[in-house]
Amino acid sequence: MSTAQTLSIGGQWQAAASGAEFDTLDPATGQPHARCSEASGADVDAAVAAARSALHSAEWSGLTPAQRARVLWRIGDLIEEHAEELAALETRDQGQPLGIAHAISVAGAAEHFRYYAGWVTKIAGETEPVSIPGVFQYTRREPVGVCALITPWNFPLLIASWKIAPALACGNTVVVKPAEQTPMTTVRLVELCQEAGIPAGVVNLLTGGAETGRALIDHPGVDKVSFTGSTEVGREIVRAAAGNLKRVSLELGGKTPILVLADADLDAAVAGTLQGALVNSGQVCAAYSRFYAHRSIADEFAERLAKAAQSVPIGPGNDPAAQLGPLVTAEHRASVDALVRSGIEQGATLLTGGSEVADRAGFFYQPTVFTDVRDDMRIAREEIFGPVLAVLPFDDEDDAIARANDSEYGLAASVWTRDIASAHRVSHAIRSGTVFVNMPNPVDAAAPWGGFRSSGWGREMGRGAIDLYTETKSVWVSLA
């Protein structure tokens, strides 16, 4: 197994001050594959102090925008140069199929650094026509300060990149805390940041569990917390941030509704929605999960969806034939299975799946499709974060829209129709941060990402991330 010196503080790789360690598991085998340092409160103090010291250092704040942009671009190049290594590591640590690791995780990580490298020279203030004679007023966009970036286990490399890149583009310093289940590609990413020329203390890394994250969130030296993860933890962060009024941005849970209208191309709808539901084994905050199909096609749609799900090849991520990998841990698989059991107990009809894959090691779960689902069932209301699809019929657009919006979440939605007017009308009526029309559910560095209601605060990616990582300063100058 790899070394346990997985903390990077002030540019130095080291073990935890307490000496505590933990193992990460390969989800395809259930066996340990890496050992990591468990950061303590003392390590959090040291990392925040290093980030604070670097924030106004000449080596970092003294860089011109063009110089900072070149460093970010170099990180993107290094990610691409090490694509094979990073994809294999992501697959071993997280379980996602190697094709997903290549095409989404690694390629997306490189693209985020390049996209925000382009923004560095375009972060600008404005002049305002104030109505006070003899005064010139302008604004500056300045770094928020020390940013705690807390990332989840489903796309660890990609999500770390979409937080680190804009934070650095805006001149901040960061302390990154990856999920304890999947820290290894973040460790390698921080190494690449250092190789690209990021000064010591600008990017710090703490590996550890929930206590490490809480200590970082509570730390008075942290100016901003950016968190991607569960809504429950997001609420805890908001309460903790009240102590010193930290800036907070949150990308939280989802329960994506898919509206398949009566005129939809069923071949395309089945293929596209299944892809949107099963990517990364359904461990996606915007995974397609509750399918509202017009009553005239609901039975056929459900049957075709179940048949297609049965044919999806299951296997370890490093198997080129596998399209569905394992769930991340045994505990998470048990949580998914408990929700499947609740669907059966509440009267839903199981068309396919409904259990773990028993003939192999690792944390595999069968693609599962339910019909005869009611809106009050747990499988229709709670985020499952697994390969579980629930089909519900609807009678008209107003009915479908009202039921799609009847959720605490509002991260993403999907509409399938051949009619352009219906596509726009329904998309505008759904209360979610993103609506995908006749397509699966990708993300892109240039497009805003975030949700309504309990799906979070703020928008990551796109130009919106610049707002998350800057403060606006107003400067008034007397011309008298």
LUMPA-120459 format. One record per residue (C-alpha): x, y, z. Coordinates in steps of 0.2 Angstrom, whole numbers. Layout:
# residues N
x, y, z
X, Y, Z $
...
# end
This chain:
# residues 480
x, y, z
0, 0, 0 $
5, 18, -3 $
13, 29, 11 $
3, 37, 24 $
11, 55, 22 $
-4, 62, 14 $
-5, 79, 22 $
2, 93, 12 $
5, 108, 24 $
15, 123, 18 $
22, 114, 3 $
28, 99, 14 $
22, 81, 14 $
20, 74, 31 $
11, 62, 42 $
-2, 67, 54 $
4, 76, 70 $
-5, 62, 81 $
2, 48, 70 $
-16, 42, 66 $
-19, 33, 50 $
-33, 25, 40 $
-35, 13, 25 $
-45, 16, 9 $
-53, 2, 0 $
-54, -4, -18 $
-74, -5, -20 $
-72, -18, -33 $
-63, -30, -21 $
-67, -23, -3 $
-48, -24, 0 $
-37, -10, 7 $
-26, -2, -7 $
-19, 14, 1 $
-15, 21, 19 $
-18, 39, 23 $
-14, 51, 37 $
-29, 56, 48 $
-27, 74, 51 $
-30, 81, 69 $
-35, 98, 75 $
-16, 102, 76 $
-14, 98, 58 $
-29, 109, 53 $
-22, 124, 63 $
-5, 121, 54 $
-14, 120, 37 $
-24, 136, 39 $
-9, 145, 46 $
1, 140, 30 $
-13, 146, 19 $
-15, 162, 28 $
4, 166, 27 $
4, 162, 8 $
-11, 173, 5 $
-2, 189, 4 $
15, 182, 0 $
25, 190, -14 $
27, 173, -22 $
8, 172, -24 $
-1, 189, -22 $
14, 197, -32 $
10, 186, -47 $
3, 196, -62 $
-14, 189, -68 $
-5, 182, -84 $
8, 173, -73 $
-6, 166, -62 $
-15, 160, -78 $
0, 151, -85 $
2, 141, -68 $
-16, 136, -69 $
-14, 131, -88 $
1, 121, -83 $
-9, 111, -70 $
-21, 107, -84 $
-7, 101, -95 $
0, 90, -81 $
-17, 82, -78 $
-18, 78, -96 $
0, 71, -96 $
-4, 60, -82 $
-21, 55, -88 $
-18, 36, -88 $
-11, 36, -70 $
-25, 47, -64 $
-39, 37, -72 $
-32, 21, -65 $
-30, 28, -48 $
-48, 35, -48 $
-55, 19, -54 $
-46, 9, -40 $
-50, 22, -26 $
-68, 26, -31 $
-74, 11, -42 $
-80, 21, -57 $
-77, 12, -74 $
-61, 17, -82 $
-70, 25, -97 $
-79, 37, -85 $
-63, 40, -76 $
-54, 45, -93 $
-68, 54, -101 $
-77, 63, -87 $
-65, 64, -72 $
-48, 67, -79 $
-53, 76, -95 $
-65, 87, -85 $
-52, 91, -72 $
-40, 97, -85 $
-53, 107, -93 $
-58, 116, -77 $
-40, 122, -74 $
-39, 128, -92 $
-56, 137, -92 $
-51, 146, -76 $
-34, 150, -82 $
-43, 160, -96 $
-53, 169, -82 $
-38, 176, -73 $
-35, 190, -84 $
-53, 195, -85 $
-58, 197, -67 $
-62, 216, -67 $
-71, 229, -56 $
-82, 243, -63 $
-83, 261, -62 $
-100, 268, -56 $
-108, 284, -60 $
-111, 290, -42 $
-121, 306, -40 $
-109, 315, -28 $
-100, 329, -37 $
-81, 329, -37 $
-80, 310, -33 $
-73, 296, -44 $
-79, 278, -38 $
-74, 261, -44 $
-74, 243, -38 $
-61, 230, -36 $
-63, 211, -36 $
-52, 204, -22 $
-49, 186, -15 $
-61, 180, -1 $
-46, 173, 8 $
-42, 156, 15 $
-55, 144, 7 $
-59, 127, 14 $
-64, 115, 0 $
-73, 100, 6 $
-76, 87, -8 $
-87, 71, -9 $
-82, 53, -14 $
-92, 51, -30 $
-81, 61, -42 $
-66, 66, -31 $
-54, 72, -44 $
-66, 82, -55 $
-75, 90, -40 $
-58, 95, -32 $
-53, 103, -48 $
-69, 113, -51 $
-66, 120, -33 $
-47, 123, -33 $
-46, 130, -51 $
-58, 145, -48 $
-52, 148, -30 $
-34, 150, -37 $
-39, 160, -52 $
-46, 173, -40 $
-30, 173, -30 $
-36, 164, -14 $
-27, 151, -5 $
-35, 134, -1 $
-36, 119, 12 $
-43, 104, 3 $
-51, 90, 13 $
-57, 76, 1 $
-69, 62, 7 $
-60, 49, 17 $
-66, 35, 6 $
-58, 42, -10 $
-43, 54, -6 $
-30, 47, -18 $
-32, 57, -34 $
-33, 73, -24 $
-16, 68, -16 $
-9, 66, -34 $
-18, 82, -40 $
-10, 93, -26 $
7, 85, -31 $
4, 91, -49 $
-1, 108, -42 $
16, 109, -34 $
25, 103, -49 $
16, 116, -59 $
24, 130, -48 $
10, 134, -36 $
20, 142, -21 $
21, 133, -4 $
5, 136, 7 $
-6, 141, -8 $
-14, 123, -9 $
-14, 113, 7 $
-21, 96, 9 $
-29, 87, 24 $
-34, 69, 23 $
-46, 62, 36 $
-64, 59, 41 $
-78, 69, 48 $
-69, 76, 63 $
-56, 83, 52 $
-69, 92, 41 $
-78, 99, 56 $
-62, 106, 63 $
-58, 114, 47 $
-76, 121, 45 $
-76, 128, 63 $
-59, 136, 61 $
-59, 155, 64 $
-45, 157, 51 $
-55, 150, 37 $
-64, 164, 27 $
-75, 153, 16 $
-81, 135, 15 $
-86, 127, -2 $
-94, 110, 1 $
-101, 97, -10 $
-110, 83, -2 $
-126, 78, 7 $
-140, 91, 12 $
-139, 85, 30 $
-120, 90, 31 $
-124, 106, 22 $
-136, 112, 35 $
-122, 108, 49 $
-110, 119, 39 $
-122, 133, 38 $
-124, 132, 57 $
-105, 131, 60 $
-102, 146, 49 $
-112, 157, 59 $
-98, 159, 72 $
-88, 171, 61 $
-100, 173, 46 $
-89, 163, 34 $
-94, 164, 16 $
-102, 147, 12 $
-107, 139, -5 $
-115, 122, -5 $
-119, 110, -19 $
-130, 97, -10 $
-142, 83, -14 $
-154, 80, -28 $
-169, 69, -33 $
-169, 72, -52 $
-186, 71, -60 $
-187, 65, -78 $
-203, 70, -88 $
-206, 59, -103 $
-220, 67, -113 $
-232, 57, -124 $
-223, 62, -140 $
-206, 58, -134 $
-194, 47, -145 $
-195, 31, -134 $
-179, 23, -141 $
-169, 39, -137 $
-178, 42, -120 $
-174, 24, -114 $
-156, 25, -119 $
-153, 43, -113 $
-162, 42, -97 $
-154, 25, -93 $
-137, 33, -96 $
-141, 47, -85 $
-147, 35, -71 $
-133, 23, -71 $
-117, 34, -74 $
-105, 30, -60 $
-118, 17, -53 $
-130, 31, -50 $
-118, 39, -37 $
-122, 57, -45 $
-131, 71, -36 $
-140, 74, -53 $
-143, 55, -57 $
-160, 52, -66 $
-170, 44, -52 $
-189, 47, -53 $
-196, 45, -70 $
-213, 53, -74 $
-220, 45, -90 $
-236, 50, -98 $
-249, 37, -94 $
-251, 32, -112 $
-233, 26, -113 $
-229, 23, -95 $
-230, 4, -95 $
-220, 2, -112 $
-207, 14, -106 $
-205, 5, -89 $
-204, -12, -97 $
-191, -6, -110 $
-181, 3, -97 $
-180, -13, -86 $
-175, -23, -101 $
-161, -11, -105 $
-156, -11, -87 $
-154, -30, -87 $
-142, -29, -101 $
-129, -17, -93 $
-113, -26, -91 $
-107, -26, -72 $
-90, -27, -66 $
-74, -19, -59 $
-70, -2, -66 $
-54, -9, -74 $
-64, -21, -85 $
-66, -13, -102 $
-82, -22, -104 $
-90, -16, -88 $
-102, -1, -89 $
-108, -2, -71 $
-95, -3, -57 $
-97, -5, -38 $
-104, 6, -25 $
-91, 15, -15 $
-93, 6, 1 $
-102, -9, 10 $
-111, 4, 21 $
-117, 14, 6 $
-123, -2, -3 $
-133, -7, 13 $
-141, 11, 13 $
-146, 8, -6 $
-153, -9, -2 $
-163, -3, 13 $
-172, 10, 2 $
-175, -4, -11 $
-183, -14, 3 $
-194, 1, 8 $
-200, 2, -10 $
-205, -16, -10 $
-213, -15, 7 $
-223, 1, 2 $
-231, -8, -13 $
-220, -4, -28 $
-218, -17, -41 $
-200, -23, -44 $
-197, -25, -63 $
-178, -30, -62 $
-164, -30, -50 $
-167, -26, -31 $
-151, -35, -24 $
-133, -35, -23 $
-122, -45, -35 $
-119, -60, -25 $
-107, -69, -37 $
-92, -57, -35 $
-82, -48, -22 $
-84, -29, -20 $
-99, -18, -17 $
-109, -21, -33 $
-128, -18, -34 $
-140, -23, -48 $
-148, -10, -59 $
-165, -9, -51 $
-182, -3, -59 $
-198, 0, -50 $
-215, 3, -57 $
-232, 6, -48 $
-223, 19, -38 $
-232, 33, -28 $
-225, 50, -25 $
-226, 47, -6 $
-215, 32, -6 $
-197, 34, 0 $
-189, 28, -17 $
-199, 43, -25 $
-194, 56, -12 $
-177, 52, -4 $
-160, 53, -13 $
-154, 35, -15 $
-137, 38, -24 $
-137, 21, -32 $
-144, 12, -48 $
-162, 13, -43 $
-175, 20, -55 $
-194, 23, -51 $
-207, 25, -64 $
-223, 35, -61 $
-237, 39, -73 $
-244, 56, -76 $
-260, 62, -85 $
-255, 80, -91 $
-241, 93, -91 $
-248, 102, -76 $
-249, 86, -66 $
-231, 81, -71 $
-224, 98, -67 $
-233, 100, -50 $
-226, 83, -45 $
-209, 86, -51 $
-208, 102, -41 $
-215, 93, -26 $
-198, 89, -18 $
-186, 97, -6 $
-173, 96, -19 $
-170, 106, -35 $
-154, 102, -42 $
-158, 95, -60 $
-172, 89, -71 $
-174, 81, -88 $
-188, 83, -101 $
-190, 72, -116 $
-201, 77, -130 $
-201, 80, -149 $
-210, 97, -148 $
-199, 112, -146 $
-213, 123, -138 $
-216, 109, -125 $
-198, 108, -121 $
-196, 126, -117 $
-213, 128, -108 $
-210, 113, -96 $
-191, 117, -93 $
-196, 135, -88 $
-209, 128, -76 $
-198, 116, -67 $
-189, 123, -52 $
-171, 116, -53 $
-154, 123, -56 $
-152, 114, -73 $
-164, 106, -85 $
-158, 93, -98 $
-169, 92, -114 $
-168, 76, -124 $
-150, 71, -117 $
-141, 64, -102 $
-134, 74, -88 $
-116, 81, -91 $
-107, 95, -83 $
-95, 108, -92 $
-83, 120, -84 $
-92, 134, -94 $
-110, 131, -87 $
-116, 135, -70 $
-120, 121, -58 $
-130, 122, -42 $
-148, 120, -36 $
-164, 127, -29 $
-171, 124, -12 $
-161, 111, -2 $
-150, 107, -16 $
-138, 121, -11 $
-132, 139, -12 $
-123, 147, -26 $
-117, 141, -43 $
-101, 133, -46 $
-93, 132, -63 $
-95, 146, -77 $
-93, 164, -72 $
-103, 161, -57 $
-89, 153, -48 $
-79, 170, -49 $
-92, 177, -38 $
-91, 163, -26 $
-72, 166, -23 $
-71, 185, -24 $
-77, 200, -13 $
-81, 217, -21 $
-72, 232, -13 $
-79, 249, -17 $
-66, 263, -18 $
-70, 282, -17 $
-58, 295, -23 $
-61, 314, -20 $
-55, 324, -36 $
-56, 340, -26 $
# end
